[in-house]
Amino acid sequence: MHPLIRNLSQRAFACFLSLSLAVIALPNAANGATKDPLVDALTEIEQVDGKGRWFSYSIALVGSAAGIGMGGWALYARPLAEGHRPDPVVFGSAALVMGSAITQILHGGGRFDERGNSARHARRLLGDSALRDASGRLFLEYRAGEAWSTRYWGAVMTTAQGLGTTALGGRLWAEGEGGVKTTGIVLTVLGALNIGVGAVHFFGKPRSQRILDRTIEAQSAASETRIVPTMFPSTSGQLVTGLAATGEF
């Protein structure tokens, strides 16, 4: 084959190969650009905290109402009292249940505001790409730390209420008669369930932490590569067709 024809054929093949690879690479780059783990995380935070705070607070209010009712009854009725002196176990456990129940209202209110503020800031970050790039990751880390604190103290409070209810029920069960004994059995079972609910929250991760972990993993694994055709000078001084790859790994 004549050298000129062979040279032209090689260049034509190189151009065709370069254009083919570029066409293949462009859709992949476009798909990667539309998948932002940070945007997904902030969207989930905004939806969960914005829409779920009323439900979680309603559960807290129901639990606190039950605790105030049980503790108030025990302090007022004074079962197992001897004259004007209340039974020390009944009085102490009832006071613990009442205190935990009132704290639950305050804790739930604080968590309600916490989630409202979180949803509001997430919406702001979603609407401002520059602010999101600068502070989005920091916001997720702060939200996760805040959730850990709220979860821990909620577990302490719920477990304390369960312990008080169990102690109250066990005392009535062991020392009471008739209806008082039956009430003691019921309260003991409810208290044990309450302890279980509180103890579970000492383990595992809050949702905000799971979202943060997933985002960090996605950002670490994400890579964006662009392959584009270009021209390079050869050793003979001529321009030859080639490929240039740029990206973040």
Summary of the structure (lengths in Angstrom):
residues: 249
radius of gyration: 32.4
end to end distance: 44.0
largest distance: 121.0
contacts: 769
relative contact order: 0.13
helix: 79%
strand: 9%
